[in-house]
Amino acid sequence: MKITLLGTGTPAPSLTRQSSSYLIEVGDDVIVMDHGPGAQHRLLEAGKHPTDVTHCFLSHMHYDHIMDYPRLVLQRWDLGAGKIPELKVYGPQPLQRISDLLLGEEGAFGLDIESRVSHRLSLDVYESRGGVLPRIKPAPEVNEVAAGDTIEGNGWRVVVGEAVHFQPILECVGYRLECDDGVVVYSGDSGGVPDSMVELARDCDVLIHMCHFATGMEPSPEYRLGCGNHMDVAEIAKRSGAKTVVLTHCIPMLDRPGVLEGMVQEMRGVYDGDVIIGRDLMQVPVGPARIARVD
């Protein structure tokens, strides 16, 4: 299992942190969890092509988690030239309705798709890429999921858990991916210290968790409950027995010199596992984050 952080930021524009997205490679499957703005660019920088991606898991429908979802579907379809299986997509409701509003005949990209399957110019391009007519419109395999569901893959499985973020307006979930190499949990956006997230992360090797702000910065209890702070993350990691926690979804002010490092020191007063400050394109080890050599 190989884990690469594609986007570790927030909705705020940033040259160093794109919005939420995480790449997990297991066997022949290439999985992305969330795909916010900038994620597709990071995917290319990580050495992967859109046509390599086999599965997409979305945690909730905030734009900083799904904006590059249609880009992934369309580029994968356009460049795959009918030679690869449809993308398998999973997420909470109303994932199907949103997919239809983006990709359906009357959707935002409906005219674009129609032009590419009907106009001779686009059909020339399609055939030059190895496609065989007639050209079929994209039809990702959309699956709506909820907490408690399990998705079986080839040598891996994903368990869906409840995240605490923007309910009841948005359904929000996290994911636990289990395979022979280990267990990685992605919180999605989740705040506070909910029992559901503690259980989802139980004894995992890697917990990738939202760390939106530092303790004491919250303007209201509701803000903390929906976004969580660094000491909440430490408590979840401690209670769950997670071996490593990766801090992500960090607001820009946390990147000021010494801020995140100070937060990690405070977290170590509660949690004795490894704490990693997530950065875009970082590869996260499944195992102790120890120095192996000095160059």
N, C-alpha and C positions, 0 to 999 in steps of 0.2 A: 504494500500500500504506500502510495506517494501522495503527500499533501502539500499543495502550493496555495498560498494566500494571494488571490488575485486583487481583491479590493478590500481595504481595511478601514475605509473612511466612513463618512456620514453623507447627508445630502449636500453639505457645504462643498463648493468647488475647490479642488486642490490639485496641484501638480504632482504631489507625492503620494496621496492616498485617494484612489478611486473608490467608488461606492461598493457596497457589499457583494462579494463573490468569492467562492472557495472551490478549488479544483482538487478532486480526489481521484486517483487512478488505482483501480483494482483489477488485476488480470488484464483482460482485453477491453474493459469498460472504462470510459472517461466520463466522470460525473462532475457537474457543477452544482453547487448549492448557492442559490440566489445569483442574480446576474444584473447588477445595477449599472448605472451609467459609467462607462469607462472599462467595464469588465471585459468586453470583447477585445479591446486593445491589449489589455494585460494578458488575456489568453494567448494572443499571438506572441507577445513578448516571452511568455512561458514556454514557447516552442510548440504550441498546439494550434491546429487549424480548426475552424468551426465544424468541418466535416468529421473530425475525430470524436466530437462529443456525442455520447450515446444517451445520457440521461441528464435531466435538469430537475432539481428539487427547489421549489420556491417556498419561503417561510411565511410570507404575507405580502399584501398588495401595495405597500408603500413604493413610490417610484424609485427610491434609491436601492431597491432590491429587485425590481423587475424591468427597468427601462431598457436594458440590453437583451431582454428575453425575446422580443420580436426580431431584433437584429440577429440573434443566434439562429432562430428558426429560419429566417429568410435567407441569410447568407449560406447556411448549411444546405438549404433546399436548392438555392440558385447554383452553388458551386458543386453540389453533389450530383447534379445532372441525372437524377433518377436512379443512381447506382448504389445508394446507401439506404438503410431502413429509416423510417420516420423517427424523429426525436421522441423519446419517452419523457413526458413531463408530469410532475406531481406537485400538488400544492393544495392549500385549503380553498374552500369555496370563497368567492365565485370565479375560480380559475377558468372554468369552461366558458362562462359568459365573457370574461375579459379576453380570452383567446379568440372567441368569435368576433368581438368588437374590434380586435386588431387585424385578424387574418381572414375573417369571413367575407362573403361576397359583398356585403354592405359595410364591411369594416374599414378601418383607417387605411389599410394597405390593399383593399379590395381591387382598386383600379390598377395599382402597380402590378399585382399578381395577374390580373386579367390580361394586361398588356404583354406580360412575359409568356403567357401560354397561348396567345392568339396572334400577335404581330410577327410577321415574317422576320423582321430584324432580330428580335429576341430568340426566335426559333433557330435562326442561323447560329447564334451564339451557343444556344443549348446543344445543338448537334456538334458544334466544334469542340465542345467539352466531352463528347462521347454519349450524349443523350440520344434516346430513340423516341421518335414521335409516336403517338400524341404525348404532349407534355402534360403531366398531372399536377394539379395545384397542391401546395403544401397541406398536409393533414397530420400535424403532430398528434401523438397518442396522449391525450390529456386525461389525467386521472385526479379527481378531487379526493383528498385524504383528510383525516381528522385524527386527533389524539387517540392512541390505542391501535391504529392500523399498522400493519407490517407489509413491507414490499420485499419480495424475494428476487434477488438478482443471481447472476452466475458466479457462485462462490462468495456471495455477500448478501446481507439483508439490511434493510433500514426499518427502524422502529420510529414511529411518529409520536412526539410528546407535546404537551401543551406548554406554550410560552405565555408570559404575562406581559402584554404590551399595550394594545389599543382596543381591547375588547370593550363593549360589544360591537363597535363599529366595524372592526376588522377581526377576522379569525387569524390567529397567530400560532405558529407551531415551530418546534425544533425537531432535529433529526439525530438519530443514533445509528451510525453505520458500523456493522459488525462483520469481520472477516477473519480468516486464519491469522493474518498479520497483526491484528489488534482491533481496538474499538476507538472510533473518533466520534465525538458529539459536537454538533453545531447548534447553538442556542437560538439562532435567529435573533430577533430583537426581543429581549426579555429582561424585566426589571425585578427589583426586590430579591427575596430569597424564597421563591415558591417551591413547595414540596415536589411539584411536578418536574421541575428542572433538576432538583437534587436526585430524584429517582431516574430520570433520563440519563444523567451523567454517572450513575452508580458504577464505580470501579473502572471507569474508562481510562484509556491510555492518554488521549488528548481531548481536552475540552476547549473548543473555540467559542469564546463568550464575549458578548457585547460588554464593553467597558466605556460607556459614553461620556462619563464625567467623573470627577473626583468627589469623594464624600464631603459634604458640607456645601456644595455648590448648588444643590437642588432648590428651586424656587418654591416648591410645594411638595407635600407628601405624594400627591398624584404623579408628579414628575418622577420622583424616585421610584414609585411602584412600577411605572411604565418603562423606565430606562435603566435603572440600577446604577450603583456607583462601585468604585473599586473594592471597597470592603464587603459589599454584598457579594461580589464575584468571589472574593476570598472565602467567604462563608459557604457558598455553594460548593466550591472546590473542596473545602475541608469536609463538609458533611457527606459529599458524594464519594469521597475517596479517589477523586481524579488524580492521576499521576502527574499530568502536566496541564497547565491552563495557559491559553493564548489570549492575550488582551487585544480586542479589535473594536471596530466602530468607534474610534476615538475622535472627539471634537478637536478642531485645530489648536486651541489653546493648550491642550495637553502635550503638544509637540514642542512647546518651549523648553529650552535646555534644563534638564534635571527634573522636570515635573513627573514624567512617567517613571523615571528611575526612583524617585522618592515614593511614589505610589506603590511600586513593587516592594520596597523596603517595608512599608507599613503592612502590606498584605502578608509578608513573611512572618509577621507577628501572630497571624492567625492560621496560615496555611504553610505547611512545610514541604510541599511538592515544588516542581519546577514552574516558574512563571516566565513566560516569553512575551515580550512586547512585539506584537504583530506589525509587520511592515509589508507593503505590496511586494509581491514576487518572492517573498521568503518561503523556503521549503522547511516544513516543520518535521522534525524526527518523531517517529513512533517509538519512544523509548527515552531514557534519561538524556537530557540536554547537557552533556558533559564535554569538556575540551579533550579531544583525542590526541592532539599533538600541538607543538609550538613550532611554527615555521620561522 
